[in-house]
Amino acid sequence: MAVPNQHSSTATTSLIIGYALISSLLSIINKFAITNFNYPSLLTALQYLTSALSVRVLAKLGFLTHDPFLWKTAVKFLPAAFIFHLAIFTNTNLLRHANVDTFVVFRSLTPILVAVSDTAFRRQPVPSKFTFLSLLIILGGAVGYVFTDSGFTLTAFAWGFGYLITITTEMVYVKHVVTNVKLSTWGFVYYNNLLSLMMAPVFWVVSGEYSDVVVAVGSNSSKSVVGFGAVFLSCVFGVLISFFGFGCRKCVSATAFTVTGVVNKFVTVGVNVLVWEKHASPFGLLCLLVTVCGGILYQQSVTGVGDASLERNLVGSKVMGSKYGGDDHSEIDKE
C-alpha cells in the first residue's frame, strides 16, 4: 500500500504546484497578450477555439470524456454562456486599459456583491459580523488603492465595474445552471467555450474591432510576431489551467483549493512587480494586499457555515477560467 500512496501523494503535489504556477502567471500573461495583440474580441475568440478544440481532441485520443453537443442542451445552457462571454469580454478589456494590480483589486471585490446578491435575491442568511468586517476590509483596501493609483482612468473604472457586475452575476447564476443542466465537468467546459466561440463574431462586429484587424492584416512589424507569440502562450495557459484546476479540485478539499487561490494572488502581485513595469505605487500595493487579506478573512468566516456559504464561494468560471486569471478560474464541480 505504501507505493500507491506515495504515487498518489506525488501526483497531488504535482497538480497543486502546476496549478499554483499557472494560475499565478495567467493574468500577467493575459495582460502581456492584450498589450501586444490589441484586439480583445479576437483574442478571446482564439482562446475559446483553443479550449474547445483541445477538449475535443483529447476526448478523441481517450484522455477525457465530455458530453456530446446537442442543440437542445445548448439552448438551455446559452444564457450562462452569454453571461460568461460578457465576463470574459469585460475582463479582457479591463486588462487592456489597466494594470494587473487593478484587475486583482476588482476581482477581490466580488465577495461583496456575491454576498449582497445571495442575501437579496437567493434569500440566504445575512452575513455574520466577522464576514461583514472582512467585506469592509476588502472595500477599504480597494478604495485606498483607487485613490493612490495615478494610472487609474475613468475608462478602466468603467470596464472594471462592468467586469465586477458580470463576474458576480456569473458566480450566482452559473451555479443554478450547472445544477439544472446535467453536464460533466469537461462537458461544461466544452459547451461554455463552444457557445462563446459562436457568439464572439457578434462582439467582434459590434465593437468595431473587425475594421482594426482588417487594417492590421499584412503588417510585417516585429511587434506582430511578439503579439502572436503572446496569444499562443495565453491560449496554452488557458487549457492548462483547466486541467490542473480540475485535477486539484478532485485531489484536495474545497478549503485547500481556496487557500491555494488566495496564495496565488500574492504570488501574482509579487511577480507583476518584478517583471512588469506597469504596477501600483508602494502604498497602492499595500492597499492591494489589504484587499487580498480581507479576502482571506472572508474565506475563513464562511468556511464550515454550510452549503449556502459554500455556494457563495464557488465560481463558475471558465477555462481561460483562465481568462479570469487565477484562483477562481476552475469550473464548478458537478454535484
QUIMO-V111688 format. One record per residue. RES is the residue in one letter. D_CENTER is the distance of its C-alpha to the mean C-alpha in whole Angstrom. Layout:
# QUIMO-V111688
res = {RES/RES}
d_center = {D_CENTER/D_CENTER}
This chain:
# QUIMO-V111688
res = {M/A/V/P/N/Q/H/S/S/T/A/T/T/S/L/I/I/G/Y/A/L/I/S/S/L/L/S/I/I/N/K/F/A/I/T/N/F/N/Y/P/S/L/L/T/A/L/Q/Y/L/T/S/A/L/S/V/R/V/L/A/K/L/G/F/L/T/H/D/P/F/L/W/K/T/A/V/K/F/L/P/A/A/F/I/F/H/L/A/I/F/T/N/T/N/L/L/R/H/A/N/V/D/T/F/V/V/F/R/S/L/T/P/I/L/V/A/V/S/D/T/A/F/R/R/Q/P/V/P/S/K/F/T/F/L/S/L/L/I/I/L/G/G/A/V/G/Y/V/F/T/D/S/G/F/T/L/T/A/F/A/W/G/F/G/Y/L/I/T/I/T/T/E/M/V/Y/V/K/H/V/V/T/N/V/K/L/S/T/W/G/F/V/Y/Y/N/N/L/L/S/L/M/M/A/P/V/F/W/V/V/S/G/E/Y/S/D/V/V/V/A/V/G/S/N/S/S/K/S/V/V/G/F/G/A/V/F/L/S/C/V/F/G/V/L/I/S/F/F/G/F/G/C/R/K/C/V/S/A/T/A/F/T/V/T/G/V/V/N/K/F/V/T/V/G/V/N/V/L/V/W/E/K/H/A/S/P/F/G/L/L/C/L/L/V/T/V/C/G/G/I/L/Y/Q/Q/S/V/T/G/V/G/D/A/S/L/E/R/N/L/V/G/S/K/V/M/G/S/K/Y/G/G/D/D/H/S/E/I/D/K/E}
d_center = {38/37/36/34/32/32/30/28/27/27/24/22/22/21/18/17/18/16/13/14/15/12/9/11/12/9/9/12/13/11/13/16/16/15/18/20/20/20/19/15/16/18/15/13/16/16/13/13/17/16/14/17/19/19/18/22/23/22/24/27/27/27/24/22/23/21/23/25/24/26/26/27/24/22/24/23/19/19/18/15/14/15/13/10/12/12/9/8/11/11/8/10/14/13/12/15/17/16/16/13/15/14/11/11/13/12/9/11/13/12/14/17/16/15/19/21/19/20/24/25/24/23/26/25/27/27/25/27/28/26/23/24/25/22/20/23/22/19/20/23/21/19/22/24/21/21/25/25/23/26/23/21/22/23/21/18/18/19/15/14/15/15/11/12/14/12/9/12/13/11/11/15/16/14/15/18/18/17/20/22/22/23/20/20/16/17/18/15/13/16/17/13/13/17/18/15/17/20/19/18/22/22/20/21/24/24/22/25/23/25/28/27/26/29/31/29/30/33/32/33/31/30/27/26/26/24/21/22/21/18/17/18/16/13/13/15/12/10/13/13/10/11/14/14/11/14/17/16/15/19/20/20/20/17/18/18/14/13/16/14/11/13/15/12/12/16/16/13/16/19/18/17/20/22/21/20/23/21/20/21/25/26/26/23/21/23/22/18/19/21/18/16/19/19/16/18/21/19/18/21/23/21/21/24/25/24/22/22/20/18/17/16/13/12/9/9/6/7/8/7/4/5/5/2/4/6/7/5/4/8/9/12/15/18/21}
